[in-house]
Amino acid sequence: MDATRRDFLGKITAGAAAYSALPIALAVSACAAEGSSQAAGEFDLTWPNKLTGKHRAVFDMAEIESGYGLWRGMAWAGQVQQYQAAAPTDVSLAIVLRHNAISLAMDQAFWDKYGVGKAKMVTHPMTQAATDKNPVLLGADGGVPAPFDAAALPKQQAKGVVFLACNLAFNLDCVPRVQSMDKVSTEEATKIAKSHLLPGVLLQPSGVFAVTRAQEAGATYVKAS
C-alpha cells in the first residue's frame, strides 16, 4: 500500500470516528463539506440530461484493474444493440471513476510525472505486465488490438458515453500526490491536478453522488470494478 493510500484510509478512519460522535444532520453536513473543495455551482450537474436512451446504465469503477471497467461498459452497450435490436441512440452509458480508479481520470503526463503506474502497481490489460501507461488511453499503438481499442476513454466519449470523476478521491489522492512531489500549497496542487484531468471528464462532489444521480435518471447500477 503506497503512502497516499495509507493517508487516504487514515483520513477516512479518523473522519468516521469524528462523525460518529455528531448528530446525524451535522455529520452529513461535515462529510459533504470535506468531500468537496468546490462550491456546488462549480460542478456540472446537467450531465443526466445526456442519458436519453431507452437502455441506461451507470458503471461504477472503484479500482483501476487494467481499465477493464471500460471494456465491460463497451461490451454491455454492444450487447444491448446486438441482442435487443437497439439503435446506438437507444443506449446511454455513464461511467464513474472513483476511489482508487480516480487515477484513470488523469492524463498520461500526470501518470509520467507522478509515477502513478508504479505507485498503483498498474498492469497492461493484454499482457498483465507492469505498465506506466494509463490503461484507459491505450489503443492499437499501445498493444490493445481491435475490437478492444474501441474501449479507450476518448473513443467511448466520442460515442456519447459520460465520464464522471469523484472529487473526494481527487482531493485525497491526486492533489496530495502533486503537493508532495512539487512542494506546493494545497491550492496550487489542486490547480495543477485539475489541469491534468482528461478532457470531458466531469468532477462530481463524490463518486457515490454521481452514481445515485445516474440512478435517479433511470440508469441501472453495475459494479464495473
SVG drawing of the C-alpha trace seen along z (x, -y; Angstrom):
<svg xmlns="http://www.w3.org/2000/svg" viewBox="-37 -28 46 39">
<polyline fill="none" stroke="black" stroke-width="0.4" points="0.0,0.0 1.5,-3.4 1.8,-6.3 -1.0,-8.2 -3.4,-5.3 -2.4,-4.9 -3.1,-8.6 -6.4,-8.3 -7.5,-5.4 -6.2,-7.3 -8.3,-10.3 -11.4,-8.2 -11.0,-6.3 -10.4,-9.5 -13.3,-11.1 -15.6,-8.3 -14.8,-8.3 -15.4,-12.1 -18.6,-11.9 -20.0,-9.1 -20.0,-11.5 -22.1,-14.1 -25.8,-14.3 -26.7,-12.8 -27.6,-16.2 -24.2,-17.7 -22.3,-14.5 -23.9,-14.7 -23.0,-18.3 -19.5,-17.8 -18.9,-14.9 -20.3,-16.9 -18.1,-19.8 -15.0,-17.7 -15.8,-15.8 -15.6,-18.8 -13.4,-21.8 -15.6,-23.4 -18.9,-25.4 -21.9,-23.5 -22.4,-25.7 -18.9,-24.8 -19.9,-21.2 -21.6,-20.4 -24.8,-18.6 -26.5,-18.8 -25.0,-15.6 -28.0,-13.3 -29.8,-15.2 -27.5,-13.2 -28.9,-9.9 -31.7,-9.8 -31.7,-6.3 -34.3,-3.6 -31.5,-1.5 -29.5,-3.3 -26.7,-2.1 -24.1,-3.6 -20.9,-1.6 -19.2,-2.1 -15.4,-1.8 -13.7,-1.9 -10.5,-0.1 -8.0,-0.5 -8.0,3.2 -6.2,2.5 -9.1,0.4 -11.4,3.4 -14.4,1.5 -14.4,-0.5 -14.3,2.7 -17.3,4.0 -19.2,0.8 -18.4,1.1 -19.4,4.8 -22.8,4.0 -23.6,1.3 -22.7,3.6 -24.7,6.5 -27.8,4.3 -27.6,3.3 -26.9,6.8 -29.4,8.8 -32.1,6.3 -32.2,4.7 -31.4,1.3 -30.1,-1.6 -26.9,-3.3 -29.1,-6.3 -31.2,-3.9 -28.2,-3.1 -27.0,-5.6 -23.9,-4.9 -22.3,-6.8 -19.0,-5.6 -18.0,-6.8 -14.3,-6.8 -13.9,-6.9 -11.8,-5.7 -8.6,-4.0 -9.8,-4.4 -9.6,-8.2 -6.1,-7.9 -7.8,-6.8 -9.3,-10.3 -5.8,-11.8 -3.8,-12.3 -0.6,-10.5 1.5,-13.5 0.2,-13.2 1.0,-9.5 4.5,-10.1 5.4,-12.9 3.9,-11.5 4.8,-7.8 1.2,-6.6 1.7,-3.3 4.4,-2.2 2.7,-3.6 -0.6,-1.8 1.1,1.3 -0.9,1.0 -0.8,3.8 -1.3,3.7 -4.8,5.0 -3.5,7.5 -0.1,8.7 -0.6,8.1 2.9,6.8 3.6,3.8 3.0,0.6 3.4,-3.2 0.6,-3.9 -2.9,-4.9 -4.7,-1.8 -7.9,-3.7 -5.9,-5.7 -4.3,-2.6 -5.2,-1.8 -3.8,0.2 -0.5,-1.7 -0.3,-0.7 -0.7,3.0 -4.5,3.2 -5.9,4.8 -9.4,4.3 -12.1,4.5 -10.8,3.7 -9.1,0.5 -12.6,-0.9 -13.0,-0.8 -10.4,-3.6 -11.9,-6.5 -11.7,-9.1 -13.3,-6.7 -16.2,-6.0 -16.6,-9.7 -16.9,-10.3 -19.9,-7.8 -21.7,-9.7 -20.5,-7.9 -20.5,-10.2 -17.4,-10.0 -17.6,-11.3 -14.9,-11.5 -15.1,-11.6 -13.9,-14.9 -13.4,-13.4 -11.0,-10.8 -9.4,-13.5 -8.7,-15.7 -7.4,-12.7 -5.3,-11.0 -4.3,-13.2 -3.9,-16.5 -1.7,-15.2 0.5,-13.4 1.1,-16.7 1.6,-18.6 4.1,-16.0 6.3,-15.9 6.1,-19.6 6.3,-21.0 3.4,-23.5 0.4,-24.6 -2.9,-22.6 -4.5,-25.3 -1.7,-25.3 -1.6,-21.4 -5.4,-21.4 -4.9,-23.8 -2.1,-21.7 -4.0,-18.4 -7.2,-19.8 -5.1,-20.8 -4.3,-17.1 -7.9,-15.9 -8.8,-14.2 -10.8,-16.5 -14.6,-16.0 -14.3,-14.1 -16.6,-15.8 -15.7,-16.1 -18.6,-15.5 -19.0,-16.0 -18.3,-12.3 -18.5,-9.1 -21.4,-7.9 -23.2,-11.2 -22.7,-10.6 -23.8,-7.0 -27.0,-7.8 -27.8,-10.8 -27.5,-8.5 -29.8,-6.0 -32.3,-8.8 -32.1,-9.5 -33.2,-5.9 -29.8,-4.2 -29.3,-0.6 -26.4,-0.2 -23.4,2.0 -20.4,2.6 -17.7,2.4 -14.5,3.0"/>
</svg>
